Amino acid sequence: MKKLSTKITAMIVIVVVIGMAVLCFLTNSKVTNLAQKNAEESLSEAVKSRVELINEYNNSLRESVVAYGQSGIYWQYIEALKGNQESGNTADELYVLAEKYVQEYKENVYPDRFEGLFVADGDTKQICHSNPENIGNYLREDEDEREALMENLENVSSNSTYFAGMKATANGDGTMVLVNYYPVKNPKTGELIGVVGGGAYTQPLIDILNEQPVDGFENSTYYLLDVNNGTYLFNSEDNSLQGTEVESDMKNAIETAKELQSEEVVTALFEHNGVGYISAELYMPEQGWLFIMKDSQAEVFSESTNISHILILLCIIVAVAIAVITAIVTRIMMKPLPLIAESIARFGTLNLRLTDDIKPLSKRKDEIGNMANALREMAHGIRHAVHQLEDCRNDISGTAHTMGDAMQNLSDSVTNNATVTEELYASIANTNSSVSNVNDAVSNVFNSVDEITEKVDKSDEITDKLLAKSEEIKNGAKNALNVGRVKIEEQKEKIDIAVDGLHAIENINSMVDDILGIAGQTNLLALNASIEAARAGEAGRGFAVVAEEISSLADQSKETAEHIQAIVQDSNQSVENVRSCFQEIINYMEKDILVNFEKFAEASDEYGEQSNQISEAIEAITDSMHQLKAYMQEIVDSADAVAEAADQNEHAVTEIVEKNEVMQSISEQMGDITDTNSKNSNQINEIVEKFEL
């Protein structure tokens, strides 16, 4: 049980450690966030208060320069230098008065704050200075810069100054001053004629800032940067850096300030040279300055770090205490478990007797008591099960013999049933073969009847067509006979007319005779003309040629007429031949064709009557064949039903055979089971004898 209690204790300790670690992490994160938030707020307030001090210092300087510049003596002195006498004093007298005022003002107003006060003319040349060595120097060496300065002063009101920034003093010791210019104008004309101003030391401002510590930021540092020039105005870590160029990290801060142009405090966490810092910065747009204050995170978060360390230590102490208490409680709570384990081990040896140490444990109200009660109930249940097992063994032993006898009888019955079933199967198989043969024969007869029926149907259709054709031929013969008679009469008349028209050829003979007569006369005329031309001699030679041509033409006309006469004679003979041919054709059509048409018409009538008789006979045969086909269909359906019933019987017998085989197998299995039950009964008996109740 030591191992189990150790495991339980270890698991509890692990859970507690994990819980404590999570608690420490969440608490530390919360404390760190609160510390960071408080630090940012405190640092922001410190930055704001210091920027306010800077603004107050600048404002006081401005007010001092404005009060200094409003003295009327300066503009009079500048005008006197220009040759304009605005008062009863000369330029020298005015210089003495101005110099005296400068010195007195410097001594009476912030005597340690101003490095110097001066007066310059319109060309920025210093004409009066608290330090006379500077008289004659220009405020701006470059002429363009002088003009730019005067232009800026034009826009300055009478109650304000032009802030020229922070500059190093002329003595070269690195001292920085804040320079303010005030415009000097002629009150009569309003013309800008000069400038007065002063340079105030920055050290008093630094002293003021150093006198403002912040709780929790005792080692903090601050910087004032010139955003436009990228230089230090002052650096609390090293004041010698005033006026020098800032480092790269400060350049990044300047670029960010230019980009954001925000007048709110911006805080950030960053690392520099491996050291973590927290910073706050505020942009001063009026002056073009950036004030930055920073401190190390180790100092800022030192208190929260101490709290985290204390919390971690407390968590460790609590975890150790819980582990010790858990180990002690676990050992106490698990002390009875070895007794229960010992009893369970005896159960493994089939010893169901409980020791006296278990009984007191069952009275407990915790899980140990539940386990002890469960152990007692389990022992009681196993005893009861052993008694029931003994009874079952006796029942199994008795029923095993009875089942063996029953299974032997069942096996014999199954064997006899299988023999009878096989004989029945062989008989049904023969019956199915005979039914199949009958079915095939009936199918063949049905197919033959079906083919005959189809042929009879086709014959019926052909007979119908023959009847229609016969009727058509009969009607056509009668119509042709009637039309033929009419056409023969019409053609006979036309032939007679045509033959009569051929007699006109005989008139050509008389016309040819006339032509022959004319040709003879023409020939005589030509002969007479030739004779007369001969008589005329040379003068009638042309006439003789004409007479000769006419004679030649008369001969040709005679020959043509004789040829036509021969043709006409042949034509007359042909007309007679045509007449005789037409007469023979008419006689043939009247005596032969018309007679044959009459006989064909009579034969068509007889053929139509015979076709009707054939059609009626075929229709009767068709009806008989359809009826026979229906009877054969019924026979085929009956044969199919018989075949299907035979198949079902064969299938049923097959199933009976298969079931007999299954019964035989089951019978054998039951025999095996019976043998097994007998063996199990003996084994149960052996087991029951091993229990100690």
C-alpha positions in Angstrom: 0.0 0.0 0.0 3.0 2.3 0.3 3.4 2.5 -3.4 -0.3 3.5 -3.8 -0.2 6.1 -1.1 3.0 7.5 -2.6 1.4 7.7 -6.0 -1.7 9.4 -4.6 0.4 11.9 -2.7 2.6 12.6 -5.8 -0.5 13.2 -7.9 -2.0 15.6 -5.4 1.3 17.4 -5.1 1.6 17.7 -8.9 -1.9 19.1 -9.1 -1.2 21.5 -6.3 2.1 22.6 -7.9 0.4 23.1 -11.3 -2.4 25.1 -9.6 0.1 27.2 -7.7 2.2 27.8 -10.8 -0.9 28.9 -12.8 -1.9 31.1 -9.8 1.6 32.6 -9.6 1.7 33.3 -13.3 -1.7 34.9 -13.5 -1.0 37.0 -10.3 2.4 38.0 -11.5 1.0 39.0 -14.9 -1.7 41.0 -13.2 0.7 42.7 -10.8 3.1 43.5 -13.6 0.4 45.0 -15.7 -0.8 47.1 -12.8 2.7 48.2 -12.0 3.3 49.1 -15.6 0.1 51.0 -15.8 0.9 52.9 -12.6 4.4 53.6 -13.7 3.2 54.9 -17.1 0.7 57.2 -15.4 3.2 58.4 -12.8 5.9 59.0 -15.5 3.3 60.8 -17.7 2.3 63.1 -14.8 6.0 63.8 -14.1 6.6 64.7 -17.8 3.6 66.9 -17.9 4.6 68.7 -14.7 8.1 69.3 -16.0 6.9 70.5 -19.3 4.7 73.0 -17.4 7.7 74.2 -15.5 9.6 74.7 -18.8 6.7 76.6 -20.2 6.4 78.7 -17.1 10.1 79.5 -17.2 9.9 80.5 -20.8 6.8 82.6 -20.2 8.6 84.4 -17.3 11.5 85.1 -19.7 9.2 86.4 -22.3 7.4 88.7 -19.9 10.8 90.0 -18.8 12.0 90.6 -22.3 8.6 92.3 -23.2 8.9 94.6 -20.2 12.5 95.3 -21.1 11.7 96.1 -24.7 8.7 98.4 -24.0 11.0 101.2 -22.7 10.6 104.2 -25.0 14.3 105.1 -24.9 15.3 102.4 -27.3 13.3 103.5 -30.3 14.4 107.1 -29.7 18.0 106.1 -29.5 17.7 104.0 -32.8 16.0 107.0 -34.5 18.8 109.3 -33.2 21.4 107.0 -34.7 19.6 107.3 -38.0 19.6 111.1 -37.7 16.0 111.5 -36.7 15.8 113.6 -33.6 12.7 112.4 -31.8 13.5 113.9 -28.4 15.6 116.7 -26.8 18.6 114.3 -26.2 21.4 113.6 -28.6 22.4 110.1 -29.7 25.2 110.0 -27.2 23.0 111.1 -24.4 20.4 108.5 -25.4 23.1 105.8 -25.5 24.1 106.6 -21.9 20.4 106.4 -20.8 19.9 103.1 -22.7 23.0 101.5 -21.3 22.1 102.6 -17.8 18.6 101.1 -18.2 20.0 97.8 -19.5 22.4 97.4 -16.6 19.7 98.4 -14.0 17.2 96.0 -15.5 19.6 93.2 -15.6 20.5 93.7 -12.0 17.0 94.2 -10.7 15.1 91.5 -12.7 16.4 88.0 -12.3 20.0 89.1 -11.9 21.3 85.5 -12.1 19.0 84.4 -14.9 20.1 86.5 -17.9 23.4 86.1 -19.6 22.9 89.4 -21.3 20.4 92.1 -22.5 20.9 94.0 -25.7 19.6 96.5 -28.2 20.1 96.2 -32.0 19.2 98.4 -34.9 17.2 97.4 -38.0 20.3 95.6 -39.5 20.5 93.4 -36.3 23.8 95.3 -35.3 24.0 95.5 -31.5 24.2 99.1 -30.4 23.7 98.6 -26.7 24.6 95.5 -24.5 24.9 94.6 -20.9 28.3 93.4 -21.9 29.8 96.3 -23.8 32.3 93.9 -25.6 29.4 92.7 -27.7 28.5 96.1 -29.1 29.0 96.2 -32.8 28.4 92.5 -33.3 25.5 91.4 -35.5 22.8 89.0 -34.2 23.0 87.3 -37.6 26.2 87.1 -39.6 24.4 86.3 -42.9 22.5 89.1 -44.5 19.7 86.8 -45.6 19.3 85.6 -42.0 19.1 89.2 -40.9 16.3 89.8 -43.3 14.5 86.6 -42.2 14.8 87.6 -38.6 13.3 91.0 -39.2 10.5 89.5 -41.3 9.6 87.2 -38.4 9.6 90.1 -36.0 7.1 92.0 -38.1 4.5 89.4 -37.1 5.2 89.5 -33.4 2.6 91.3 -31.3 3.4 93.9 -28.7 2.8 91.5 -25.8 4.9 88.6 -27.1 8.4 87.8 -28.3 10.1 85.8 -31.0 11.7 82.7 -29.5 15.0 82.1 -31.3 15.7 78.9 -29.5 18.6 77.7 -27.3 22.1 78.9 -28.2 25.6 78.6 -26.8 27.1 81.7 -25.3 29.8 83.6 -27.1 32.5 82.9 -24.4 32.8 79.3 -25.7 32.4 77.6 -22.3 29.5 75.5 -23.5 26.9 77.4 -21.5 23.5 77.4 -23.2 21.0 80.3 -23.1 17.4 80.7 -24.2 17.1 83.7 -26.6 14.0 85.8 -27.0 13.7 88.8 -29.4 11.2 91.7 -29.0 10.6 94.1 -32.0 11.3 97.8 -31.5 8.9 99.9 -33.5 8.4 103.6 -34.0 5.2 104.3 -32.1 4.4 107.2 -34.4 4.8 105.3 -37.7 4.6 101.7 -36.6 7.7 101.0 -38.5 10.0 98.2 -37.3 13.3 99.9 -36.6 15.2 97.5 -34.4 15.2 94.7 -31.9 15.8 94.1 -28.2 16.3 90.8 -26.5 18.1 88.7 -24.0 19.6 85.3 -23.4 18.6 83.5 -20.2 20.7 80.7 -18.7 19.3 77.2 -19.0 20.9 76.1 -15.7 18.2 77.6 -13.5 15.7 75.7 -15.4 17.7 72.5 -15.0 17.9 73.1 -11.3 14.2 73.6 -11.1 13.6 70.3 -12.9 16.1 68.5 -10.7 14.3 69.7 -7.7 11.1 67.8 -8.8 11.8 64.1 -7.9 9.1 61.5 -8.6 8.4 58.7 -6.2 9.6 55.4 -7.6 11.7 57.2 -10.3 14.6 58.5 -8.1 17.1 57.4 -10.7 15.2 58.6 -13.7 16.8 60.8 -16.4 15.3 63.3 -18.7 16.3 65.0 -22.0 15.1 68.1 -23.9 15.7 67.7 -27.6 15.5 70.3 -30.4 13.3 68.5 -32.9 14.2 70.8 -35.8 18.0 70.6 -35.4 18.2 67.1 -33.9 20.4 68.3 -30.9 20.3 68.1 -27.1 19.1 71.2 -25.4 20.0 69.6 -22.1 20.7 66.0 -20.9 20.4 65.2 -17.2 22.9 62.4 -17.5 25.6 64.5 -19.2 25.1 68.2 -19.3 28.1 68.6 -21.6 26.1 67.1 -24.4 24.1 70.4 -24.8 24.1 71.5 -28.4 25.5 68.2 -29.7 23.7 65.8 -32.1 21.5 63.2 -30.5 22.1 59.4 -30.8 20.2 57.0 -33.1 17.6 56.0 -30.6 16.8 59.7 -29.8 16.6 60.3 -33.6 14.0 57.7 -33.8 12.0 59.4 -31.0 12.4 62.8 -32.9 11.1 61.2 -36.2 8.2 59.7 -34.3 7.3 63.0 -32.8 7.5 64.8 -36.1 5.2 62.1 -37.6 2.6 62.0 -34.8 2.6 65.8 -34.0 0.8 64.7 -30.8 0.5 66.9 -27.8 -0.3 64.0 -25.6 2.2 62.0 -23.5 3.5 58.9 -25.3 4.8 56.0 -23.2 6.8 53.0 -24.3 8.9 50.0 -23.1 12.2 49.4 -24.9 15.7 47.9 -24.5 19.0 49.7 -24.8 22.3 47.9 -24.6 20.5 45.0 -23.0 18.8 47.0 -20.3 15.0 47.4 -20.2 13.6 51.0 -19.9 10.3 52.7 -19.6 9.9 56.1 -21.1 7.4 58.9 -21.5 7.8 61.8 -24.0 5.8 65.0 -24.8 6.1 67.1 -27.9 6.2 70.9 -27.4 5.1 72.2 -30.8 5.4 75.9 -30.0 9.1 75.6 -29.2 9.7 72.6 -31.5 11.1 70.7 -28.5 10.7 67.1 -27.3 10.9 66.3 -23.6 11.7 62.7 -22.7 11.9 61.1 -19.3 13.0 57.5 -18.8 13.9 55.0 -16.0 15.1 51.4 -15.9 12.4 48.8 -15.7 14.3 47.1 -12.9 13.8 50.1 -10.7 10.2 50.9 -11.8 9.1 47.3 -11.4 11.2 46.4 -8.4 8.3 46.5 -6.0 6.2 44.3 -8.2 9.1 41.9 -8.7 9.5 41.7 -4.9 5.8 40.9 -4.6 6.2 38.2 -7.3 9.1 36.6 -5.4 7.2 36.6 -2.2 4.2 35.1 -3.9 6.3 32.4 -5.5 7.9 31.6 -2.1 4.4 31.4 -0.4 3.2 29.1 -3.2 6.2 26.8 -2.6 5.6 26.8 1.1 1.9 26.0 0.6 2.7 23.3 -1.9 5.2 21.6 0.5 2.7 21.9 3.4 0.0 20.4 1.3 2.3 17.6 0.2 3.2 16.7 3.8 -0.3 16.9 5.1 -1.5 14.8 2.1 1.1 12.2 2.7 0.1 11.9 6.4 -3.6 11.8 5.7 -3.2 9.3 2.9 -1.1 7.0 5.1 -3.8 7.1 7.9 -6.7 6.7 5.5 -5.1 3.8 3.6 -4.0 1.8 6.7 -7.0 -0.6 6.6 -6.4 -1.4 2.9 -3.8 -4.1 3.6 -6.4 -6.1 5.6 -8.8 -5.9 2.7 -6.1 -6.8 0.2 -5.1 -9.8 2.3 -8.8 -11.0 2.3 -9.0 -10.5 -1.4 -5.8 -12.5 -1.8 -7.4 -15.4 0.2 -10.3 -15.3 -2.2 -7.8 -16.0 -4.9 -7.0 -19.3 -3.1 -10.8 -20.1 -3.0 -10.8 -19.4 0.8 -14.0 -17.5 1.4 -13.7 -17.2 5.2 -13.3 -13.6 6.4 -11.0 -12.7 9.4 -12.3 -10.9 12.5 -10.3 -7.7 11.4 -12.7 -7.1 8.5 -15.9 -6.9 10.6 -15.0 -3.6 12.5 -14.1 -2.0 9.1 -17.6 -2.6 7.8 -19.0 -0.3 10.4 -17.1 2.7 9.0 -19.1 5.3 6.9 -16.4 6.0 4.4 -15.1 4.2 1.3 -13.1 1.8 3.4 -16.3 0.7 5.1 -18.0 0.4 1.7 -15.1 -1.8 0.5 -15.3 -4.0 3.7 -19.1 -4.4 3.3 -18.7 -5.1 -0.4 -16.1 -7.8 0.4 -18.4 -9.5 2.9 -21.3 -9.4 0.4 -19.0 -10.7 -2.3 -18.0 -13.6 0.0 -21.6 -14.3 0.8 -22.5 -14.1 -2.9 -19.7 -16.5 -3.9 -20.8 -19.0 -1.3 -24.3 -18.8 -2.6 -23.1 -19.2 -6.1 -21.0 -22.2 -5.2 -24.1 -23.9 -3.6 -26.1 -23.1 -6.8 -23.2 -24.4 -8.9 -23.2 -27.7 -7.0 -27.0 -28.0 -7.6 -26.5 -27.2 -11.3 -23.8 -29.8 -11.4 -26.2 -32.4 -10.1 -28.9 -31.3 -12.6 -26.4 -31.4 -15.5 -25.2 -34.8 -14.6 -28.7 -36.2 -14.5 -29.9 -34.5 -17.7 -26.8 -35.4 -19.6 -27.7 -39.2 -19.6 -31.3 -38.4 -20.5 -30.2 -36.1 -23.4 -27.8 -38.9 -24.6 -30.6 -41.4 -24.9 -32.9 -38.8 -26.6 -30.2 -37.8 -29.1 -29.6 -41.5 -30.0 -33.3 -41.8 -30.8 -33.3 -38.6 -32.7 -30.3 -39.7 -34.8 -32.0 -43.0 -35.7 -35.2 -41.0 -36.7 -33.2 -38.6 -38.8 -31.4 -41.5 -40.6 -34.8 -43.2 -41.5 -36.2 -39.8 -42.6 -33.3 -39.2 -44.8 -33.7 -42.6 -46.6 -37.4 -41.9 -47.3 -36.7 -38.4 -48.4 -34.0 -39.6 -50.9 -36.5 -42.1 -52.4 -39.1 -39.4 -52.7 -36.6 -37.1 -54.3 -35.7 -39.7 -57.0 -39.5 -40.2 -57.7 -40.1 -36.5 -58.0 -37.1 -36.1 -60.3 -38.5 -38.8 -62.7 -41.9 -37.0 -62.6 -40.3 -33.7 -63.4 -38.5 -35.3 -66.3 -41.7 -36.6 -67.8 -43.5 -33.3 -67.2 -40.7 -31.5 -68.9 -41.0 -33.8 -72.0 -44.7 -33.3 -72.1 -44.3 -29.6 -71.8 -41.7 -29.5 -74.6 -44.1 -31.5 -76.9 -47.1 -29.2 -76.0 -44.8 -26.2 -76.7 -43.9 -27.5 -80.1 -47.5 -28.2 -81.0 -48.4 -24.7 -79.8 -45.7 -23.2 -81.9 -46.9 -25.1 -85.0 -50.5 -24.0 -84.4 -49.2 -20.4 -84.0 -47.3 -20.6 -87.3 -50.4 -22.1 -89.1 -52.6 -19.4 -87.6 -50.2 -16.7 -88.8 -50.2 -18.2 -92.3 -54.0 -18.5 -92.4 -54.2 -14.8 -91.3 -51.8 -13.9 -94.1 -53.9 -16.0 -96.6 -57.0 -14.2 -95.4 -55.3 -10.9 -96.0 -54.2 -12.0 -99.5 -57.8 -13.2 -100.3 -59.1 -9.9 -99.3 -56.7 -8.2 -101.6 -57.6 -10.7 -104.4 -61.3 -10.0 -104.0 -60.6 -6.2 -104.1 -58.4 -6.7 -107.1 -61.0 -9.0 -108.8 -63.6 -6.4 -108.3 -61.3 -3.7 -109.6 -60.5 -5.9 -112.7 -64.2 -6.6 -113.4 -65.2 -3.0 -113.2 -62.1 -2.0 -115.2 -63.0 -4.6 -117.9 -66.5 -3.3 -118.2 -65.4 0.2 -118.3 -62.7 -0.6 -120.9 -65.3 -2.5 -123.0 -67.7 0.4 -123.1 -64.9 3.0 -123.6 -63.4 0.7 -126.3 -66.6 0.6 -128.3 -66.9 4.4 -128.1 -63.3 5.0 -129.0 -63.5 2.5 -132.0 -66.5 4.4 -133.3 -64.7 7.7 -132.8 -61.5 6.5 -134.4 -63.4 5.0 -137.3 -65.0 8.3 -138.1 -61.6 10.0 -137.8 -59.9 7.5 -140.1 -62.7 8.0 -142.7 -62.1 11.7 -142.5 -58.4 11.3 -142.7 -58.7 8.9 -145.7 -61.0 11.3 -147.4 -58.4 14.1 -146.8 -55.8 11.9 -148.6 -57.9 12.1 -151.8 -56.7 15.7 -152.1 -53.4 14.3 -153.3 -55.2 13.4 -156.6 -55.6 17.2 -157.2 -51.8 17.5 -157.2 -51.8 15.4 -160.4 -53.9 17.9 -162.3 -51.7 20.7 -160.9 -48.6 18.9 -162.1 -50.2 18.5 -165.6 -50.7 22.3 -165.6 -47.1 22.8 -164.6 -45.9 20.5 -167.5 -48.0 22.5 -169.9 -46.6 25.8 -168.7 -43.1 24.4 -169.0 -43.7 23.3 -172.6 -45.0 26.7 -173.5 -42.1 28.4 -171.7 -39.7 26.2 -173.6 -41.3 27.3 -177.0 -41.0 30.9 -175.9 -37.4 30.4 -175.1 -36.8 28.8 -178.5 -38.5 31.7 -180.3 -36.5 34.2 -178.2 -33.3 32.5 -179.2 -34.3 32.6 -182.8 -35.1 36.3 -182.6 -31.8 37.0 -180.8 -29.9 35.3 -183.6 -31.6 37.5 -186.0 -30.7 40.5 -184.1 -27.1 39.6 -184.3 -24.7 41.3 -181.9 -27.4 43.5 -180.4 -29.6 40.5 -179.3 -26.8 38.5 -177.7 -27.9 39.5 -174.2 -31.4 38.6 -174.9 -30.2 35.2 -176.3 -28.5 34.5 -173.0 -31.8 35.2 -171.1 -33.7 33.0 -173.6 -31.2 30.3 -173.0 -31.6 30.6 -169.2 -35.4 30.5 -169.5 -35.2 27.4 -171.6 -33.0 25.8 -169.0 -35.5 26.8 -166.3 -38.4 25.4 -168.3 -36.5 22.1 -168.5 -35.8 22.0 -164.8 -39.5 22.8 -164.1 -40.6 20.0 -166.3 -38.3 17.5 -164.6 -39.5 18.6 -161.2 -43.1 18.3 -162.2 -42.5 14.8 -163.6 -40.8 13.9 -160.3 -43.7 15.2 -158.3 -46.1 13.4 -160.6 -44.3 10.1 -159.8 -44.4 10.9 -156.1 -48.1 11.6 -156.2 -48.7 8.3 -157.9 -46.8 6.5 -155.2 -48.8 8.5 -152.6 -52.1 7.5 -154.1 -51.0 3.9 -153.8 -50.0 4.4 -150.2 -53.4 6.1 -149.4 -55.1 3.0 -150.7 -52.9 0.8 -148.6 -53.6 3.0 -145.5 -57.3 2.8 -146.2 -57.2 -1.0 -146.4 -55.0 -1.2 -143.2 -57.3 1.0 -141.2 -60.3 -1.0 -142.3 -58.6 -4.2 -141.2 -57.7 -2.7 -137.8 -61.3 -1.5 -137.3 -62.6 -5.0 -138.2 -60.1 -6.6 -135.8 -61.1 -4.4 -132.9 -64.8 -4.9 -133.5 -64.7 -8.6 -134.2 -61.8 -9.7 -132.0 -60.8 -7.3 -129.2 -64.4 -6.2 -128.2 -65.5 -9.9 -128.2 -62.5 -10.9 -126.0 -63.2 -7.9 -123.6 -66.8 -9.2 -123.3 -65.5 -12.7 -122.5 -63.0 -11.2 -120.0 -65.7 -9.2 -118.3 -67.9 -12.4 -118.0 -64.8 -14.3 -116.6 -64.1 -11.5 -114.1 -67.7 -11.9 -112.7 -67.2 -15.6 -112.3 -63.7 -15.1 -110.7 -65.2 -12.6 -108.2 -67.9 -15.1 -107.1 -65.2 -17.8 -106.7 -62.9 -15.5 -104.7 -65.8 -14.7 -102.4 -66.3 -18.3 -101.7 -62.6 -18.8 -101.0 -62.5 -15.8 -98.7 -65.5 -17.2 -96.7 -63.7 -20.6 -96.4 -60.5 -18.9 -95.3 -62.3 -16.8 -92.7 -63.9 -20.0 -91.2 -60.4 -21.7 -91.1 -59.0 -18.5 -89.4 -61.7 -18.6 -86.7 -61.0 -22.3 -86.1 -57.3 -21.8 -85.9 -57.6 -18.9 -83.4 -59.9 -21.1 -81.3 -57.4 -24.0 -81.5 -54.6 -21.6 -80.5 -56.6 -20.5 -77.4 -57.1 -24.2 -76.5 -53.4 -24.8 -77.0 -52.5 -21.8 -74.9 -54.6 -23.2 -72.0 -52.8 -26.5 -72.4 -49.4 -24.8 -72.3 -50.3 -22.8 -69.2 -51.5 -25.9 -67.5 -48.3 -27.7 -68.5 -46.3 -24.8 -67.1 -48.2 -24.9 -63.8 -47.6 -28.6 -63.5 -43.9 -28.1 -64.3 -43.7 -25.2 -61.7 -45.4 -27.4 -59.1 -43.0 -30.2 -59.9 -40.1 -27.8 -59.5 -41.5 -26.6 -56.2 -41.9 -30.2 -55.0 -38.3 -31.0 -56.0 -37.1 -27.8 -54.3 -39.1 -28.7 -51.1 -37.7 -32.2 -51.1 -34.2 -30.8 -51.5 -34.8 -28.5 -48.5 -36.1 -31.5 -46.6 -32.9 -33.4 -47.5 -30.7 -30.4 -46.4 -32.7 -30.1 -43.2 -32.2 -33.8 -42.5 -28.5 -33.3 -43.0 -28.6 -30.3 -40.6 -30.6 -32.3 -38.1 -28.1 -35.1 -38.4 -25.3 -32.6 -37.8 -27.2 -31.0 -34.8 -27.8 -34.5 -33.5 -24.1 -35.2 -33.6 -23.3 -31.8 -32.0 -25.9 -32.4 -29.2 -24.2 -35.7 -28.6 -20.9 -33.9 -28.3 -22.5 -31.3 -26.0 -23.9 -34.1 -23.9 -20.4 -35.6 -23.5 -19.1 -32.1 -22.8 -21.8 -31.5 -20.1 -20.8 -34.7 -18.5 -17.2 -33.6 -18.4 -18.2 -30.1 -17.2 -20.3 -31.7 -14.4 -17.2 -33.6 -13.2 -15.1 -30.5 -13.4 -17.6 -28.4 -11.5 -17.7 -31.1 -8.8 -13.9 -30.9 -8.5 -14.1 -27.0 -8.3 -16.8 -27.0 -5.7 -14.8 -29.4 -3.5 -11.9 -26.9 -3.6 -13.9 -24.1 -2.0 -13.6 -23.6 1.8 -17.0 -22.3 2.9 
